[in-house]
Each structure stands twice: as C-alpha cells, then as structure tokens.
Amino acid sequence: MALAVGSLGVGSAASADDSGTLSVTITDGSATPTPAPTAAGDGGSGSPTGGAGAVPSGGSRPLPAPAPAPGAGGGAPAGGGTAPTGEVSIAGMLYVGGLNAAATPAVDPAGGVVDVWFTVRNASSSPIDATADFSMDTGIFPQRLDTVDDVAVPALQPGETRVVAARLKHGGQWTLLSTHVTLTPPESVDGVALTPVTRDALALMFPWVLISLAVLVAVALTLVQVIRVGLRRAATATVVTT
C-alpha cells in the first residue's frame, strides 16, 4: 500500500524490501507530471484524422495548383486548332484578321486618304516572311484608285501577332470605297503548302464637295422662293391701292 500526501515539505521512505512495511512519500506538489498532449481530433489515438487533404490544426487549406495556360506543355501542337472569329486560317499556320478601313477627307476634291490595317498571327513553329498588297476601288464602278504593293511582313515569330498597315490615296468624292488586301505567305512552312488569302472592307468617304453643292442649291432655291413671294405680295398690294 502507498499513500501520497502533499504540502508537508518533508519526505521519508522505508525500505522496499520490508514486507508489510508502510511506505510513505511526502512531496510539495512541484513535481506533478503533466499529461502529454494529443493531436486535435485524434480521439486519443495519437494520429491525425481526416485523411489526405485534411487541414492541420491552426493552419490553412492549401490552394489548388493553377491550371496550365492554353498551348503550354501538353497542349495542342502549333498549327492546329480552329480560327477565332474574324480570322481566316492559312493551312493552320497563319491566321489573318479582318481588314479595317478609316477614311479621312481632304481639302483637295480629288484627295482624301484611307488608312487600312489587319493582323496576322503565326501559329507555326517557324519564323515566317510574308508580303501584303493593298488596293482601293470605287464602290460603284470598278475603277482602281490606288495601290500599295509588297508591304513586307518580315520574320514573324511563332506565336507572334503583328499589325500590318498602309495608306491609300485619291479617295476623292466617291463616298463608298472598296478596299482590299492580299497576304502572300511562303510556298510552304514546316512542309505544309500555303496559299495567298484576300480580305476586303468598305470605307465611307465624306463627300464634302457634293454636300457643299447641295447646300448651295438648297439655299439658292430658298432665296428664289422668298423673292417670288415678296414680289407677289408687292404686286397684290399695288393692285389693291389702285
């Protein structure tokens, strides 16, 4: 039999070999052992619960790894896929965007310029050299107004998108203008045969000469009408007075 008594501040012990001898241990409470802590949620088993992906006590849930960007590692090979809206594919190697046109009138009635531009994207795995030929016609009659040929598109790198632009002159007073561009790629890239592609766009040129003439005619007709009405009233007044 053993007996523990605290707070006495003294201690004595009898020999453990003496059978039937009372053993007394007296302590001051300073050596009381502290139970070992257990992991939260382990139910006393000593191992964490919740399995893989469980949130550690006092920590935060790990964020998932970001998804790979399109075309990065394991994506589709260069030159594949579908042309986005507004683009034309050249054998899956080049993608040509739509032609854009912006007209600016000039003081010269026969002048006026049209700025045209488009984008070209290299979807192959090799640099590509190409050329672009721009032209402008009247929108009503098939009359060529201006051309800009052999605009170089040098060393278009894989994955690069480039803007190709030109300025066409002699827009005149035609109001509706038809612009065109033909992109000519190499005969082949990475063993794939390529062919030229043409894009078109309409541009509106403000016909300031025609509008000015129309305004002058309208003003002249109004003045004539006012003068006629005035003369008629004056004639009527003369008749009445006589």
C-alpha positions in Angstrom: 0.0 0.0 0.0 1.2 3.5 -0.9 0.0 6.9 0.4 0.8 10.3 -1.1 0.3 13.5 1.0 1.1 16.9 -0.4 2.2 20.3 1.0 4.2 18.9 4.0 7.5 19.9 2.6 9.4 16.8 4.0 9.9 13.3 2.9 11.0 9.9 4.2 10.8 6.4 2.8 11.1 2.9 4.4 13.0 0.1 2.7 11.0 -1.5 -0.1 12.3 -4.9 1.0 10.4 -4.9 4.2 7.2 -6.8 3.5 4.2 -5.4 5.3 6.0 -2.2 6.0 4.1 1.0 5.4 5.8 3.3 2.7 5.1 7.0 2.9 6.1 9.5 0.2 5.6 13.2 1.0 6.0 15.8 -1.8 5.4 19.6 -2.1 3.4 19.2 -5.4 6.2 20.7 -7.6 7.0 17.5 -9.4 3.5 16.6 -10.5 3.8 15.2 -14.1 1.9 16.8 -16.9 -0.1 14.6 -19.3 1.4 14.5 -22.8 -0.8 16.5 -25.3 -2.5 14.6 -28.1 -3.3 15.9 -31.7 -6.6 17.6 -32.1 -9.3 15.4 -33.4 -7.3 12.1 -33.0 -9.7 10.8 -30.3 -6.6 10.0 -28.2 -5.2 7.6 -30.8 -2.1 9.7 -31.4 -2.6 10.0 -35.2 -4.4 12.8 -37.1 -7.7 12.1 -38.7 -9.4 13.3 -41.8 -7.1 11.5 -44.4 -5.4 13.2 -47.3 -6.1 16.9 -47.7 -7.2 17.5 -44.1 -6.4 21.0 -42.7 -3.7 20.9 -40.0 -4.7 22.5 -36.7 -4.1 26.2 -36.7 -3.1 26.2 -40.4 -4.9 27.0 -43.7 -6.2 24.9 -46.6 -3.6 24.6 -49.3 -4.6 26.2 -52.6 -5.0 24.0 -55.7 -2.3 24.3 -58.4 -3.2 26.7 -61.2 -4.4 25.2 -64.5 -1.8 25.3 -67.3 -2.3 28.1 -69.9 -3.6 27.1 -73.3 -0.9 25.8 -75.5 1.5 25.4 -72.6 3.0 22.0 -72.0 0.8 19.2 -73.2 -1.4 21.5 -75.3 -2.2 21.2 -79.0 0.8 21.4 -81.3 1.5 24.6 -83.2 -0.5 25.0 -86.4 -3.6 23.2 -85.1 -7.0 24.4 -83.8 -9.8 26.5 -85.2 -9.6 30.0 -86.4 -11.1 32.5 -83.9 -14.0 34.7 -85.0 -12.9 37.2 -87.7 -9.7 35.4 -88.6 -9.0 33.2 -91.7 -6.7 30.3 -91.4 -4.0 29.5 -94.0 -3.5 25.8 -93.5 -3.4 26.3 -89.8 -0.1 28.0 -90.0 -1.1 31.7 -90.4 -4.3 33.4 -89.2 -5.3 36.6 -91.0 -7.6 39.0 -89.3 -10.3 41.1 -91.0 -9.4 44.3 -92.9 -10.2 47.6 -91.2 -10.5 50.9 -93.1 -10.8 54.5 -91.9 -11.4 57.4 -94.4 -10.2 61.0 -94.0 -11.4 63.6 -96.5 -9.0 66.3 -97.8 -9.5 69.9 -99.0 -8.5 68.8 -102.5 -11.7 67.3 -104.0 -9.6 64.6 -105.7 -7.7 63.9 -102.5 -8.7 62.0 -99.3 -6.9 59.1 -97.8 -8.0 55.7 -96.4 -5.9 54.0 -93.7 -6.2 50.3 -93.8 -4.8 47.6 -91.5 -5.2 44.0 -90.4 -3.5 41.5 -88.1 -1.6 38.3 -89.0 -0.7 35.6 -86.4 2.0 32.9 -86.8 0.7 29.6 -85.4 3.5 27.5 -86.8 6.8 26.6 -85.1 9.0 28.5 -87.6 9.5 32.2 -88.4 7.6 33.3 -91.5 8.2 36.0 -94.0 5.2 37.3 -96.0 4.1 40.3 -98.1 0.9 42.2 -98.3 -0.6 44.0 -101.3 -3.3 46.7 -100.7 -5.7 48.3 -103.2 -8.7 50.6 -103.3 -11.6 50.8 -105.8 -14.6 52.9 -106.2 -17.7 51.4 -104.6 -20.0 52.0 -107.6 -17.8 51.5 -110.7 -14.9 49.0 -110.9 -12.2 51.7 -111.1 -8.9 51.3 -109.4 -8.0 54.4 -107.3 -4.7 53.5 -105.6 -2.5 50.5 -104.7 0.3 49.9 -102.2 2.2 46.7 -103.1 4.8 44.5 -101.5 4.4 45.6 -97.9 6.9 43.4 -96.1 6.0 41.3 -93.1 9.5 40.0 -92.1 10.4 37.4 -89.6 7.0 36.8 -88.0 7.9 34.7 -85.0 6.0 31.7 -83.7 3.1 32.8 -81.6 3.5 36.5 -82.6 0.6 38.7 -83.8 1.5 41.7 -85.9 -0.5 44.6 -87.3 0.2 45.4 -91.0 -1.0 48.8 -92.2 -0.9 51.0 -95.3 -2.4 54.4 -96.5 -4.3 54.6 -99.8 -4.8 57.9 -101.5 -7.2 59.5 -104.1 -10.4 58.7 -102.2 -12.0 61.8 -103.9 -15.7 62.2 -103.7 -16.7 58.7 -104.3 -18.4 58.3 -100.9 -18.3 54.5 -100.9 -14.8 52.9 -101.3 -13.9 49.3 -101.6 -10.5 48.3 -100.0 -8.7 45.0 -100.4 -5.5 43.3 -99.1 -3.9 40.1 -100.3 -1.4 38.4 -97.9 1.1 36.2 -99.7 2.9 33.7 -97.4 5.8 31.4 -98.4 5.0 28.5 -100.6 5.3 26.1 -97.6 6.1 26.2 -93.9 7.2 23.1 -92.0 6.3 21.0 -95.0 2.7 22.4 -95.3 1.8 24.2 -98.5 0.4 27.7 -98.1 -1.7 29.9 -100.5 -2.4 33.7 -100.5 -5.6 35.0 -98.9 -7.6 38.2 -99.6 -9.6 40.3 -97.1 -12.0 43.1 -98.1 -13.6 46.1 -96.3 -15.8 49.1 -97.3 -14.9 52.7 -96.3 -17.2 55.8 -96.3 -15.5 59.0 -97.5 -17.4 62.2 -96.6 -18.2 63.9 -100.0 -17.8 67.4 -98.8 -17.8 68.9 -102.3 -21.1 67.3 -103.2 -22.6 68.2 -99.8 -21.5 71.8 -100.2 -23.1 72.0 -103.7 -26.3 70.5 -102.4 -26.4 73.1 -99.6 -25.7 75.9 -102.0 -28.5 74.7 -104.3 -30.9 74.5 -101.4 -30.0 78.0 -100.2 -30.5 79.4 -103.8 -33.9 77.7 -104.2 -35.0 79.1 -100.8 -33.9 82.6 -101.8 -35.7 82.4 -105.1 -38.9 81.3 -103.4 -38.6 84.1 -100.8 -38.1 86.7 -103.6 -41.1 85.3 -105.6 -43.3 85.5 -102.6 -42.2 89.1 -101.9 -42.8 90.2 -105.4 -46.2 88.6 -105.5 -47.2 90.4 -102.3 -45.9 93.7 -103.6 -47.9 93.2 -106.8 -51.1 92.4 -104.8 -50.6 95.5 -102.7 -50.2 97.7 -105.7 -53.5 96.4 -107.3 -55.4 97.0 -104.1 -54.2 100.6 -103.7 -55.1 101.4 -107.3 
